[in-house]
């Protein structure tokens, strides 16, 4: 299960960012105090859990107030016995632009450990991390800030088949991820049944994913824009992530009554 949790969280964060049209709606769709919880299942077994929190902070960057966003992921059940994961990611983002100023991660996955501290200088277009400096062009995010920025993107002109791309910094490099909008679909998760927007992010076959694997992600088709479910086939079985808890939302999260 190494890095499955990180992989799906990263994919969740990458949806809805069109390469040339990163236009935000009038204001963020989240607020301080929001807490989201996800569960990752491998077949019928709960493999991992993740919590995402938006916190207030007195820290300012260039005089601008920021959100402090924290993501914590850990293995659960028998997976915690055989391969323990304890990951923590933090991002400080501008409250207006939602661009990241600072990102930190502390990952413990079995015997493998990794930590990094990353600063984003949007005036010089340079990222400084533990292993060096990386120039960039356009908007580049860490995967935490990307998740929250993505939820605020204006998708009113999106059509089925539209393809998207996001640039993000992770593991000492700038990468990109492509996503295709599939359409609208009603989907059920642990929190109930919701009308959703469906996406198909590109995945690379390898040790985790099969050659013909398809990854699908569903996001609530409402003002909250919360990912409620993700599903993908892997070499052995399938992985599903769904929303198990949501508190402190800016807008009501209304499940469909059967």
Residue pairs with C-beta under 8 A, 6 or more apart in sequence:
1 42
1 47
1 48
1 75
1 79
1 83
1 85
2 83
2 85
2 109
2 110
2 112
3 109
3 208
4 40
4 42
4 47
4 48
4 208
4 234
4 239
5 40
5 47
5 48
5 50
5 73
5 75
5 85
5 87
6 73
6 87
6 107
7 208
8 40
8 230
8 232
8 239
8 241
9 38
9 50
9 71
9 73
9 143
9 147
10 143
10 168
10 170
10 177
11 177
11 201
11 203
11 215
11 217
11 230
12 147
12 217
12 227
12 230
12 241
13 141
13 143
13 144
13 146
13 147
13 150
13 168
14 143
14 146
14 150
14 166
14 168
14 177
14 179
14 201
15 150
15 164
15 179
15 199
15 201
15 217
15 219
15 227
16 150
16 151
16 153
16 155
16 164
16 179
16 199
16 219
16 225
17 139
17 146
17 149
17 150
17 153
17 164
17 165
17 166
17 179
18 153
18 162
18 164
18 165
19 164
19 165
19 166
22 139
22 149
22 153
23 153
23 154
24 98
24 149
24 152
24 153
24 154
25 152
25 153
25 154
27 152
28 95
28 98
28 148
28 151
28 152
28 250
29 151
29 152
29 223
29 224
29 225
29 250
29 251
30 54
30 148
30 151
30 152
30 224
30 249
30 250
31 54
31 248
31 249
31 250
32 54
32 55
32 56
32 67
32 248
33 54
33 247
33 248
34 52
34 53
34 54
34 246
34 247
34 248
34 249
34 250
35 51
35 52
35 53
35 54
35 245
35 246
35 247
35 248
36 51
36 52
36 226
36 243
36 245
36 246
37 49
37 50
37 51
37 52
37 243
37 244
37 245
37 246
38 49
38 50
38 51
38 52
38 241
38 242
38 243
38 244
39 46
39 48
39 49
39 76
39 190
39 241
39 242
39 244
40 46
40 47
40 48
40 49
40 50
40 239
40 240
40 241
41 47
41 239
41 240
41 241
41 242
42 79
42 237
42 238
42 239
43 237
43 238
45 77
45 78
45 79
46 76
46 77
46 79
47 75
47 76
47 77
47 79
47 239
48 73
48 74
48 75
48 76
48 79
48 85
49 73
49 74
49 76
49 244
50 71
50 72
50 73
50 74
51 71
51 72
51 73
52 69
52 70
52 71
52 147
53 69
53 70
53 71
54 67
54 68
54 69
54 148
54 248
55 67
55 68
55 69
55 70
56 67
56 68
57 66
57 67
57 68
57 92
59 66
59 68
59 92
60 66
61 92
61 94
61 101
61 102
64 94
64 95
64 96
65 94
65 95
66 92
66 93
66 94
66 95
66 101
67 92
67 93
67 95
67 98
67 148
68 90
68 91
68 92
69 90
69 91
69 92
69 93
69 144
69 145
69 148
70 88
70 89
70 90
71 87
71 88
71 89
71 90
71 144
72 87
72 88
72 89
73 85
73 86
73 87
73 88
74 80
74 84
74 85
74 86
74 87
75 83
75 84
75 85
83 109
83 110
84 108
84 109
84 110
85 107
85 108
85 109
85 110
86 108
87 105
87 106
87 107
87 108
87 109
88 105
88 106
88 107
89 103
89 104
89 105
89 106
89 142
89 143
89 144
90 102
90 103
90 104
90 105
90 144
91 100
91 102
91 103
91 104
91 142
91 144
91 145
92 100
92 101
92 102
92 103
93 99
93 100
93 101
93 145
93 148
93 149
94 100
94 101
98 145
98 148
98 149
98 152
99 120
99 122
99 139
99 141
99 145
99 149
100 120
100 141
100 142
100 144
100 145
101 119
101 120
102 117
102 118
102 119
102 120
103 116
103 117
103 118
103 119
103 120
103 142
103 144
103 145
103 169
104 115
104 116
104 117
104 118
105 114
105 115
105 116
106 115
107 113
107 114
107 115
114 171
115 130
116 129
116 130
116 131
116 172
117 129
117 130
118 127
118 128
118 129
118 130
118 142
118 169
119 127
119 128
119 129
120 127
120 140
120 142
121 127
121 128
125 135
125 136
125 137
126 133
126 134
126 135
126 136
127 133
127 134
127 135
127 136
127 140
127 169
127 174
128 134
129 169
129 172
130 172
131 172
132 172
134 169
134 173
134 174
136 167
136 169
136 174
138 167
139 167
140 167
140 168
140 169
140 174
141 149
141 166
141 167
141 168
141 169
142 168
142 169
142 170
143 168
143 170
146 166
146 168
150 166
150 225
151 219
151 224
151 225
151 226
152 225
155 197
158 181
159 181
160 181
160 182
160 183
161 180
161 181
162 180
162 181
163 178
163 179
163 180
163 181
164 178
164 179
164 180
164 181
165 176
165 177
165 178
165 179
166 176
166 177
166 179
167 174
167 175
167 176
168 174
168 175
168 176
168 177
169 175
177 201
177 202
178 201
178 202
179 199
179 200
179 201
179 202
180 199
180 200
180 201
180 202
181 197
181 198
181 199
181 200
182 198
182 199
182 200
182 216
183 197
183 198
184 195
184 196
184 197
184 198
184 221
185 196
185 198
185 218
186 193
186 194
186 195
186 196
186 256
187 193
187 194
187 196
187 198
187 218
187 228
187 229
188 194
189 218
189 228
189 229
189 242
189 243
189 244
190 242
190 243
190 244
191 228
191 242
191 243
191 244
191 245
191 246
191 253
191 255
192 255
192 256
193 255
193 256
193 258
194 218
194 220
194 221
194 222
194 228
194 253
194 255
194 256
195 220
195 221
195 222
195 256
196 218
196 219
196 220
196 221
196 228
196 229
197 218
197 219
197 220
197 221
198 216
198 217
198 218
199 216
199 217
199 218
199 219
200 214
200 215
200 216
200 217
201 215
201 217
203 209
203 213
203 215
203 232
205 211
205 213
207 235
208 234
208 235
209 215
209 232
209 233
209 234
209 235
210 233
210 234
210 235
213 232
213 233
213 234
214 232
214 233
215 230
215 231
215 232
216 230
216 231
216 232
217 227
217 229
217 230
218 227
218 228
218 229
218 230
219 225
219 226
219 227
219 228
220 226
220 227
220 228
220 253
222 251
222 253
222 254
223 250
223 251
224 249
224 250
224 251
224 253
226 243
226 246
226 249
226 253
227 243
228 242
228 243
229 240
229 241
229 242
229 243
230 240
230 241
230 242
231 238
231 239
231 240
231 241
232 238
232 239
246 253
